[in-house]
Amino acid sequence: MAKILIVEDEDSVARFLSQAITEAGHEVTSRYDGTTALETGKTETFDLIMLDVMLAGLDGVEVCRALRSSGLRTPILMLTAKDTIEDKIRGLDAGADDYLVKPFVLNELLARVRALLRRSRFEGSERDEELTLGSLVLHTSSMQVTVEGKEVSLSATEFALLEYLMRHQGKVLTREELLEHVWQFDFGGDSNVLHVYISYLRKKLASRGLTKIIHTARGVGYRLQEEG
């Protein structure tokens, strides 16, 4: 059972989400505005946050950005009625791990929830593995990433993407492979979300001195290879 925070200001939708998640076997806490949601997210511990974009006070994107700025790594699933790539990128850029457009099918929502919980290693402990590439070290169980002993702070999705790249280091992985493995659902066939997260990873690794470790195979995908 996971502890899930649902932030939704439309009463009927909030009730629907709460019932669906509760019937799926999880514990639900509900909040109805951005300000209260931000305070709750900072002071209580959750395994997943479901966050509507359109909220009173602070909107969902602002809440997400503030939570990430505070160091929170909990997976965040954004819910919104907006369906443009610009809106998706805005939410992902704020630190969201996934993005679901209303109206959605309940089975898809529950599948996304399961995927995010698996990604954060909530569902069952796994044997810790240490993946290395030069000075880059990734611990699968603790979700810790370091470069020369200095930690690199990653969201759950950034971690999942880096882990998959490290498990296939030296191999070109197609955009389709990466989208299917990391997100498990595509974004309407649009791989811009992958480009955004590759950019995030590059910036964070570059801040620790690894500036040329993720390589682009034009028209195909990406490859992780030690700087030479």
N, C-alpha and C positions, 0 to 999 in steps of 0.2 A: 504493500500500500504506500502510495506517495502522498505527500502533503502539497496541495496545489492552491495557489492564490489566483482567483479569478477577478479581474478588474473590468467591469462592464457597467455603464450607466443606464442602459436601457433595461428596464425591469423585466420584461418578458424574456429577453435574450439571456439576462443574468440567471433567471430561474431555470431556463432550459439548459444552460451550460452546467449549472450547479447540479441539477438532477442527473444529467448525462455522465458527468465525471464521478459523482457519488455512486451511481449504479455500476460504473466501471471498477469500483472497489477502492476509490481514493478518498482522502479527507480533503474537504473544500473549505477555504476561507474566502469570503466575498467582500470586495470593496467597490465603491460606486463613483469615486471621483479621483482625479490624479493626485491631489495633495495627500489624501489619506492613504492612497495606494503606495506612494513613495515612502511615507513614514513606516507603513507596515512592512514593506519590502526591506527596509533598512534595519528594522528592529526584530523581525521574526525570521525564522529559517524555513525555507520552502524547497521542494525538489523541482518545482516548475512554476513559472508565472505565465498566465494567459492574460494578455494585456490588449484591451481595445484601444484603437488610435484616437477616436473621437471621444474625449472625456471633458467633463467640466473642470475648470481650474487649469491645471497642467494637462496637456494632451499626452497621449500614450508615448509618443516619440520622446517628448521631454522627460517623462518618467523613466523610460528605458535608458536614455542617455545619462540621467542623474544616477541611476542605480549602477550602471557600469562605471561611472566616474568614482563611485564610492568603493569600487573594488569587487562588487558582487559578480559571481560567475554563474549563478543559477540560470539554467536555460529559460529563455523568454520566447514565447510564441505570440506574435502580434496578430490581432484580428481587426479587419477593416473592411469597409464597404468600397474602398478605393482600389481600382484595379489597373493602374498605370505602372509602368516600370519605374517611373520617377518616384512614385509613392513607395514602392517596394524597396528601392535603393535607400530612400530616406529612412525607412524603418530599420533596415539592415545596417546602415551606416551608424545608426544610434546604438547598435550592439545587439539587435534582436537575432535569435538563432534561426527562426523560421517565420513564415508569413502566410496567413490563410485569409482568403477573400470571402466575405459574406455575399450571398448566402452559400453555405457549404454543406456538404453531405456529412452526416454524423459519423459514418464509418471512417471518412477521411480525417476528420478531426481527431478521433480516437487513435488512428494509426499514427498521426503526427505526434500526438502526446506520447505514445509508446516509444516511438523512435527517439524523441528527445530524452526520455527517461533512460533508455538504454545507453544513449550517447554519454550521459552524465554518470554512467556506471551505478545508477541507483538499483536496478533490478539484478541483484545478486553480485557478490564480490567475485572478481576474477583474479587469477594469479597475476601478480605484478610482473610486467616485462619492462626491460630497459632497452629502448631502441636508440642507437647512436649513429651519428654521421659527423665525423670529425669532432669538433667541440660542442656540437648540438646533441643534447641528451633529452629523451622523452620517457617518462614513467607512465605506463598505461593505467595503473590502478589509481594513483594519486592525482593524475592529470597534471603533473608538474613538468614543465619544460625549462631547461637551463642552457645557457651558452657560457662556457668557461666558468660554470658554477653560479652564474647570475641568472635569476629567474626571468622568464619571459611570460607575462600575464596574457593568457588567451581565453576567449570565450569557449563554450562547449563546442560550437560549430568550428571555430578556428582550430581547436585541438583535434577534432575528428578529421578535418582536412589534412592537417600536418601529419597525423598518425598514419593515414592512408598513404600519403606520399612517402613517408619514411619506410613503410613496409614494402614499398615498391621502388626504392631509391635506384636511380640509374635508368629506370624504365619510363618511357613516355606513356602517360595515362591520358586517355581521351576525355574531352569535356563530358561526354555521356557517362563514362565510367565514374567520374568524380561526382557528378550530380546524382547518379543513381545510388552510389554508396553513401555519400555524406548526407544528402537530403532525403533520399528514398522516394521523394515525389519531385517531379520536375516543376518548373515555373512557366508553364505554358510553352515549353520548348525554348524559352529564352535563357541563355547561359550567362547573361550579364551578372547575375547573382554570383556565379563562380568567379568571374573576373574581379568583382568587388572583394571577395574574400581572399583571393590570391594577392590582391593589392594590400589588404590588411596584413597578411602574413609577411609579405616582403618588407613592409615598413617596420613591423615589430622585430623581425629578425635583423634587419639593417640597423636598428637602434642598438643591437648588441654586437654589431660588427660584421654580420653575415649579409653582405650586400649582393652577392651573386650566387645564390644557392638554389633558387627556384627559377628554372629556365622555361621559356615559352617555345613550344614546337608549333610554329605558325600553321593555323588551319587545322591543327590536330588537338593539342592539349598542353600538358605541362609535365616537367620532369624535375625531380629533386636530385641534385648532384653536388658533391662537395666542391667547394671553391678550389680551383687549381692555379 
